[in-house]
Amino acid sequence: MSDDSSNRVAWGSHEAVLFDLDGVITPTAEVHMRAWAEMFNSFLTETDAGGGDRSPYRDADYFAHVDGKPRFDGVRDFLASRGIELPEGEPDDAGDRLTVKGLGNRKNDAFNAVLERDGVTAYPGSVALLDHLRDLGLPLAVVSSSANAPAVLEAAGLADRFRTVVDGRVATQEGLPGKPAPDTFVRAAEVLGTTPAHAVVLEDAVSGVRAGRAGDFALVVGVDRGAGAQVLTDAGADLVVPDLADLVPGAPE
């Protein structure tokens, strides 16, 4: 980077830091991307159920319609973008059911299989920032649309770093709308004993950045893992970095 981004985050002036998980702390966004692509391309080529545009699913579809959203919302939004109509189904639909929730569960099965087989290692720069924030004594939370967040944190050896995890399961239990609505971030701030005006949001997804901006958080940091710095800025990020190491004071340029 050409400037010292760490000087632009006065960590001591904030009361809490709220992290997205996939693509911010761990590279599991890549696993999610592969699982979504496998699921959607199988669906698009193996059946004509629902009609609509059956051209291949691409990475651009992930960033435009799926990234950062609750799983069933991602399915629903992608299908709508193609003019494909499927019944909603039930939350426990098996992966072979041609319903919104069946497709979502098929994707989740694929993700869990990869996680169990390969494990996950956090980004070194993200661990460096977590270490710095721990030294400052700032309370931390994970706010993830994924229902797999606790398992990913355990696999990465980071479960003890966060005072609370507001994930897809918590959102469902508490009736909280998912990103780009700000409610899950707001809830995490409340659990940590603060308000959006005193908390920082770290996000790599457009929907997550929009959630942070909609919640009027003190600072919304975009982490560019592929969405694009300008796209994240346009969505409402105050600052965009390629890696969280850039937010650690004294980190090399």
Secondary structure as UniProt FT lines:
FT   HELIX           5..8
FT   HELIX           11..13
FT   STRAND          16..19
FT   TURN            23..25
FT   HELIX           28..46
FT   TURN            49..50
FT   HELIX           59..61
FT   HELIX           62..66
FT   TURN            67..68
FT   HELIX           71..82
FT   TURN            91..92
FT   TURN            95..96
FT   HELIX           100..118
FT   HELIX           124..136
FT   STRAND          140..143
FT   TURN            147..148
FT   HELIX           149..156
FT   HELIX           159..161
FT   STRAND          164..166
FT   HELIX           168..174
FT   TURN            179..180
FT   HELIX           183..191
FT   TURN            192..193
FT   HELIX           196..198
FT   STRAND          199..203
FT   HELIX           206..214
FT   TURN            215..216
FT   STRAND          219..223
FT   HELIX           229..235
FT   STRAND          239..241
FT   HELIX           244..247
FT   TURN            249..250
//
